[in-house]
Amino acid sequence: MSDASIDRGAQQRALWLSTIAFTACFAVWMIFAIIGIQIKRDLGLSETEFGLLAGTPVLTGSLTRLVLGVWTDQYGGRRVFTIVMLAAAVATYLLTYAQTYPQFLLAALGVGISGGSFAVGVAYVSRWFTPAKQGLALGVFGAGNVGAAVTKFAAPFVMVAMGWKGVAYIWAAGLAIMAVVFFLGTKDDPVVAQRRLRHEKPTGFWAEMAPLKNVQVWRFSLYYFYVFGGFVALSLWLPHYLIKVYHVDIETAGMTAAMFSIPASLFRVYGGHLSDRYGARTVMYWMFLVSVVATFVLSYPSTDYVVHTAQGDKAFHLAMGLPGFIVTIFVLGFFMALGKAAVYKHIPVYYPDNVGAVGGLVGLIGGLGGFVLPIAFGVAFDLTGLWTSCFMLMFVIVVVSLTWMHFAIRYMERSAVAATLEKLPELPEMEEIHKPGLVPPASGAMIEDWRPEDKTFWEKTGRAIAHRNLWISIPALLLSFAIWQVWSVVVAKLPLVGFKFTTDQLFWLAALPGLSGATLRIFYSFMVPIFGGRLWTTLATWSLIIPAIGIGYAVQSPDTPYVVLLILALLCGFGGGNFASSMANISFFFPKAEKGHALAMNAGLGNLGVSVVQFVAPLIIAYGVFGPLGGAPQMVGAADKATQVWLQNASFIFVPFIVVSAFAAWFGMNDIASAKASFAEQSVIFTRRHNWIMCVLYTGTFGSFIGFAAGFPLLGKILFPHENVLAYAFLGPLVGALARSGTGWISDRWGGGRVTLSVFVGMMVGVAAVLYFVAAKDQPGAFWGFFASFLFLFLMTGIGNASTFQMIPNIMRKEIARLEPHLDPTARLRQAEKESAAITGFTSAIAAYGAFFIPKSYGTAIALTGGVSAALWAFLVFYAICAGVTWAVYTRRGGLLHDVERRATPAATPAE
């Protein structure tokens, strides 16, 4: 079958009417998730009896799928689909006559035939599309799972108004009408139509069943048992779970469960697209890995801990609140949706003549999961008394599935090498029937040929790819800085919401993200050449979820132990570490003439994350923007004038953006093959003396920028307690970030060394001004002088951030020419680029310690002397040393950059 031979109008009607029909069938199939709650109350059923009642329709729908799939292959989906819908409509109507528990079970068996429609639709829809488009088409059809959301959203309101019988009447009528519309609006699929034209008899029943002897069919079935069976089971169980665990009413429980079903259904379409483009194995790996994490978190029961410390016992409570539960279950549902599409991507490709039988068996096993798991959930609760036992069971299933898949694939790969490896099938059992023509196309994520210095290549191909990677990198880096510096805002508010910490303890919380972030940068600076920028950016962005959610939970209770807050502060260092890898990654994409501007944009706009968090957080904590999902507010002020704040919003607000950015990085970025290098190859920079000199200078610029940003809100609050410092704190990092991204041209024109020297002189002046206004802090207008002096310091650091990074490639191009004279010009340039990228990352790592030392210096100075002047004098001396080093090594006559910077040479490389 080719695209040209297909009637486009009939094809689209078949797809969309099948999807709508399957939605209606699924809505009927899930009807007991809502009406079963009232029936349980009326009949006084146990949890196990309720699970059996809710799962019985799933049993029928599962067991009938194999036979219905074979009949669809034989007689056509148009006829079989219509008959299934009419039969299910009649059974749903007859349900209203049931009065006893056995009668309800019998009626539920009849209702369940609606679930068998899935096997019919898969076989019918797949025959309208070519293999290259079947993944997306079946994803669209499978999105009919959203029928579960239709029932959970609408049925509670109908049941409140008309009783559970009213739901059954309306759902039965709707399904009967849909059956008529479907039959009149569709045509027989091309295979059945051609068979009838040739007067051929359909394949026999047992011949249709022959492919089921292949092991890979049963492997698919196991995966579908989890992704689909688990989805159905959770759809049925969630309303009951929410009512019992979180004590919500049935309307809220139904709407929440419906909102789970929507992404778990609609994103199946996206899963089909991803499977078409990247291969089902990749999608399945992601799905299983996320599922392991999500089910483990959901499995943890509510627990009280008592920790025996030197100061006495510390008790705290650990439990997942409703907002966290909903977020986690939604993430789980999203990835299960991708997995459902990935499993079914293979079937029409490898079994084009037996889609009904194979798809029917896979659907049967998956549907049985939807029947068995709700019963198992009820039994597990009856045996353990733990509501989270349902997720413990799912955790075991997904771990077994992932382990089996991974080790089977590894076993197959051990016998393959090089090009042979790339031609292997998605799963090892497919090896015997695998054909080269069926191998999914490469994703294009790895770029083998990358020549940015070739003007023709750059204009035709390179520029668009490089800029796409840059504009995906920038928001990821911005979010990294935001999470890295979120404590700079949160710590200033902790005393107001009841946390009893000393000033030194608060400065420790503000400083620790800088310590961990700087340390991680040392490692992150070498990761891109080892793992590739695409994978590392994705993983690094996902890691931000951990501190973002953790802080949101921790700050909601003043009883949270200080050690927990310290750990979360350290975890914020994930955001700080990302800068090193981000800069190293982007440096590989751009030619020398544009590298400076690109790195300045990446770093400068990424630095805006500091300003964003200090601007957004004070605003967002004043409103309950997340409603019940965001948790309860804290009270600030005296009882008669208390106001509400939602301090958790300071980190929660970034969670959805982190998720979007991580997906964008994985699906939109690229790896460059020529950028690959081992740690040993990169470690040569430790023998380059200029690497260490630039670490000192960059600590003076960026270390000051990030340290001032981390410490200024708390310092200003302590020195000027009557001023609303948080309202203005964001302006300093904003000025520094904009200065970095907007002043790279100054260094390009005048030379990074000369600009850096001027910056350090300016920073000495700025610190002197701060010292003056700190001494006069009790005088009128002292705060504004203090604030203006810090703005000037931020401006200087921003210019210096760009100028110091502009120096690195110029230094290394001269040094490599001297140190490696045996290399040809091309190899010399490549070596200089690699070492420049490694030095860029490593210097950023060392400089990031400023985010720890500057806030900690404030706290130590206050603890030892009662004021911050001692710390400021130390900064002034350090800037004087940096200025002297810059002049002596680089800018004086005879210095390394003296001749370079006095020529018209626009070779730039700013950043952070």
Secondary structure, 3 states (H helix, E strand, C coil): CCHHHCCHHHHHHHHHHHHHHHHHHHHHHCCHHHHHHHHHHHHCCCHHHHHHHHHHHHHHHHHHHHHHHHHHHHHCHHHHHHHHHHHHHHHHHHHHHCCCHHHHHHHHHHHHHHHHHHHHHHHHHHCCCCHHHHHHHHHHHHHHHHHHHHHHHHHHHHHHHHHHHHHHHHHHHHHHHHHHHHHHHCCCCHHHHHHHHCCCCCCCHHHHHHHHHCHHHHHHHHHHHHHHHHHHHHHHHHHHHHHHHHCCCHHHHHHHHHHHHHHHHHHHHHHHHHHHHHCHHHHHHHHHHHHHHHHHHHHCCCEEEEEEECCEEEEEEECCCHHHHHHHHHHHHHHHHHHHHHHHHHHHHHCCCCHHHHHHHHHHHHHHHHHHHHHHHHHHHHHHCCCCHHHHHHHHHHHHHHHHHHHHHHHHHCCCCHHHHHCCCCCHHHCCCCCHHHCCCCCCCEECCCCCCCHHHHHHHHHHHHHHHHHHHHHHHHHHHHHHCHHHHHHHHHHHHCCCCCHHHHHHHHHHHHHHHHHHHHHHCCHHHHHCHHHHHHHHHHCCHHHHHHHHHHCCCCCCCHHHHHHHHHHCHHHHHHHHHHHHHHHCCCCHHHHHHHHHHHHHHHHHHHHHHHHHHHHHCCCCCCHHHHCCCEEECCHHHCEEECCCHHHHCCHHHHHHHHHHHHHHCCEEHHHCCCHHHHHHHHHCHHHHHHHHHHHHHHHHHHHHHHHHHHHHHHHCCCCCHHHCCCHHHHHHHHHHHHCHHHHHHHCHHHHHHHHHHHHHHHHHHHHHHHHCCCCCCHHHHHHHHHHHHHHHHHHHHHHHHHHHHHHHHHHHHHHCCCCCHHHHHHHHHHHHHHHHHHHHHHHCCHHHHHHHHHHHHHHHHCCCHHHHHHHHHHHHHHHHHHHHHHHCCCCCCHHHHCCCCCCCCCCC
